[in-house]
Amino acid sequence: MSGIETARWPGTLRPYQHDALSALAARWESGERRAWVVLPPGAGKTLVGLEAARRLGRPVVVFAPNTAIQGQWVAQWKSFTRPDGCTAGTRRTLDADVTVLTYQSLAVFDPDAETDEEGHELSLVKRLHGNGAALVEALHAAGPVTIVLDECHHLLQTWGRLLAEVLSGLSDAHVIGLTGTPAETLTATESGLVATLFGDPIHGASIPALVRDGYLAPFAELVWVTEPTTTEREYIGDQGLRFTELCTDLLAPGFARTDFLTWLHARFDERVLDTGERLDWARLAVQEPELTDAVLRLHHAGLSALPTDARMLERHRSAPDAADWMALLGDYVTNCLRADPESTNEKAIERIRAALPAVGYTLTKHGIRTGRSPVDRVLARSTAKSQGTVEIAAAESASLGSRLRALVLCDHERATARPSARLREVLGDHAGSAWLQLELLVADERSRALRPMLVTGRTVAADLRTAEDFIAFAGSRRPGLDLIIDADDDSPVVRVEGRWSSRSWVRLVTEYLESGACQILVGTRGLLGEGWDARGVNTVIDLTTATTPTAVVQGRGRALRLDPSWPDKTAHTWTVVCVSDAHPKGGADWDRFVRKHEGYLGVAADGEVMSGVAHVDPALSPYEPPAVADLDALNARMLSRAENRSVTRARWRIGQSYTDELLSTLRMRPARSGPVVPRPAGRTPEPPAAVPAMAGISTSERPSLEPTRRSLLAGGAVFVGVLVTGITLLGLPAGAPLIAALLVALVSERLTARGPRMRRAVELVRGTAGEPDLVHFGYAVADALHGAGHSSVGARGVRLDVDSDATLRLTLTGAGPQAAAAFSTALDELVSPLVGNPRYIVARYLLDRPGGRHAERAVAKAWLRGKAPENAMVFHAVPALLARNRTGAEAFATAWNRWISAGGTVYTASSAGSRLLYAYYATDPYPVETASRLTWS
């Protein structure tokens, strides 16, 4: 098979492709025969796979998830410079040098071959249908081969067990798995399977890195949030009313023998164990996080008291949703109402049972069980979302004109399962479908001008004019297809039929889109969301409900390829979301939007590349949708941002250096804060000249009480003058002038030195009084981690960014992701209320800000004289990582004394420490809202 080895790629490999190939070569040299390679969509995985296989010089068998991707592999190999006869094919006989098959060509099972004659379950390989079994035999007969598994995340789902069995019988095969799904997004089970089949993944460059280097198009993530239509809203409101009535009754006295709020108090506030010990909130939150989060959101809504020593975090500052209510209700029913089978409680149980189906839950003897809420279906398939897509298409067209190439991704072409009779009055049979979306685009004059088309695995459709033009276009490229128009009387859309398959029509429709004859293509995620490529696509509108990392990365990757005809291409990905405030599940579609962005990196308004919905808009919360009253303003901001692609491009800072690391960042918004100026990059921060102490302040440069050189010279001059005058004019005794001169010199020294000392003391007092700068807490934590050996950098590595809303973002850079995560966690623990059971605590002294210059001088004078009064103090928990042992606690104390306050750490297991912990328990030493995010640098 020397033909494969002597083939050559005529182009130039990119640096990150060279890196991936070098990593593969190192894997083979180590004796391994399998590798899992991660590269983003649009990064050229196909080229990397073929080049890696070419270098091995063996017959190549590629498995791909669908026929569209299968065709791309064949076309890519044909673009290599090859010797005559070095072919690519798609036959199961493997008679080509490079054979490209679909996973389905292997995974065809014989329904009658589940067990052998003795009833034992057969392996998956032995259950294969004749065609699949023949393919396995052909793989064995081909000798040493290279197997390439494209989009190999599918192995972790549909075909994993089967291919694991097939590969186990091919011990001499080299196996290359290619995927765009980041390894860190895999579940523990999936990661274990990857490790078993392939070993450690080979990571290529990330999406932001390729954008920064100019290999992928810069992009913006946008959202269009809408309310349901009037009919949908009425249905949702009616469903929500029944549950609202239950909640109202539930919170009223007399609902049951033990009322709901009484139960919450006993359950979450008293918390006394059988041993008589009180269970602290921190331990309860670890044991039952769903319940503790739910009761805190109930408190945020003003419906219950705040449990003692509980701390409100960012995720708790939203109204309780259906899942919160169900968690609390399930606990209430199981542990309270059913534990006391009294008639009042039985009636309460029945009232709960009757109300739950309205929110998609049922009450069983084993507790509350979840189901698919009809309200969730209404939100997911709302016609308002399809109408919102029309508005987006019109806005993008007004901005881009003839450059627009848009892709609309839907879950299905047409619904296969009809909704219930009641729901059919609210949702049409085709609600949320690609077909309905096409009809709406055709019906609107603005989007009809874009000549939208639909393509799925079964159908090609458009309006009559576009369909006729497409048939002429296809006929000029593929004569003999005999394409015709098939129209329905009641639809503005027609189908294009002919002697062709999806492999042909997907390619032709894609070429039609690329030519600009069609500017918006509607399709399903399964066909167009993975492996399908059109370089000109610059806008993706996501209507799907899929939230897996694979679906998110693949869908968004459709717009990231560079467009040779538009060097400054900037892509937009829109997610359309429907929300309602009339039902406890009115945020279900928003929750899907949040999950799509949890691990996906985008550029925020301030240029930070980060994960989470904040990169879409800083006002968005991952814990609740925006208020309905704010939707118009949000959508207007999105449309305004969409008009300024050049601004988005500038935010990506193309060409600037990066480290390609994903680091944990702590976002902090203090309740009391003044202006904060970010420290210039690369400059080492300087600690304050003084910090508060138990009495006064503590500083290494205390104004000296000893005579200065200036004061000594002044005193000496006075001495000489007095001595001469006394002797010559007054005829004083010989010793008198000396004594007088010394007294005058002393007084002169004091008067001369007092001014500078007092001025410096006042400066130190003024700079130390009040709350410390919040960023100093970050510097202290960074220095402590460095001193304890948990980080290779200290305060110098702390990066401070300030948002327009005065939110601070602190990130530890230069020490890697693990140290950054430790820093973020430790800093959050340090500024949090004093709850739980910290091993060490530390005092922070508070020097009140004196009122005016005279007060400052009085404080400074008292300190200089050693008579300063004692300061007030608060206590912070020493971060758990640094509190593990005395070394960490001492490193923390050193950094604390340098940046924040005098004082040492206190061991809470000691008698003095336990008293202090009890006295200051649940206090909030520095009120601040915090949230942890992942940022790219």
Beta strands, then each sheet from edge to edge (+ up, - down):
strand 1: 34-38
strand 2: 60-64
strand 3: 88-89
strand 4: 98-102
strand 5: 146-149
strand 6: 174-179
strand 7: 202-203
strand 8: 219-226
strand 9: 361-364
strand 10: 367-370
strand 11: 406-410
strand 12: 453-455
strand 13: 460-462
strand 14: 484-487
strand 15: 494-497
strand 16: 520-524
strand 17: 539-542
strand 18: 571-578
strand 19: 601-603
strand 20: 609-611
strand 21: 662-670
strand 22: 690-692
strand 23: 697-699
strand 24: 798-802
strand 25: 808-812
strand 26: 840-846
strand 27: 872-877
strand 28: 905-907
strand 29: 928-936
sheet 1: 3+ 4+ 2+ 5+ 6+ 1+ 7+
sheet 2: 8+ 18+ 17+ 11+ 16+ 12+ 13- 15+ 14-
sheet 3: 9+ 10-
sheet 4: 19+ 20- 29+ 21- 25+ 24-
sheet 5: 22+ 23-
sheet 6: 27+ 26- 28+
end
